[in-house]
Amino acid sequence: MLLPHLREELCKQHLELPRQGLVTWTSGNISVLDDESGLMVIKPSGLMFEELTPESMVVLDLDGKVVEGKYKPSSDTATHAYIYRHMPHVRSIIHTHSAYATAWAANNREIPCILTAMADEFGGPIPCGGFALIGGEEIGKEVVKTLTGHRSPAVILKNHGVFTIGESIKKALKAAVMCEDVAKTVHLAYQLGNPEKLEQQDIDKLYDRYTHVYGQK
Ligand SMILES: [Zn+2]
């Protein structure tokens, strides 16, 4: 079996999506890219999260051709492959319809940067990309177009949901969890009043500190 460690890791991390309240039923998926072979591993289409096993994961090349797998790959496979082909630093991609972030997306509104936690993790607002139908490369094009030149590892897409990118599954997962968390808090803040956006110079300072100084060496 190809890429057993990545299959195992991917299976394990998929369980975090329901655990973190980011997905319902079978929606949502994670993929990971293998540096050495250039192959990606992704969730099979339509399986419940608790049914997933390392063996059920699907291995594909970046043209979307299945290399190994007994199931059909996620219906978002073309999107994941397009992002890997056009954003070479990305090693993992996560897609969810998490409720609060998707509510912003349904309104075609970026999530404004009114929290220091947003400046830290996203370096500004979480941008909203345009509408695209599932199936081909249109969604991937919107993700790449919106995130290119942006600090945010998360994007919401109009009328759809969330895509996050990372150098590892864990980083992409963190972005997905934090995106939903701040989407909720910012929503609540607007219910209470009219919160002020952070100044760009403060966002820059916070982002720099969080990126370079925060945490353990
Ligand atoms: Zn979706």
Boltz pocket constraint, residues with backbone or C-beta under 6 A from the ligand:
constraints:
  - pocket:
      binder: B
      contacts: [[A, 95], [A, 96], [A, 97], [A, 160], [A, 161]]
      max_distance: 6.0
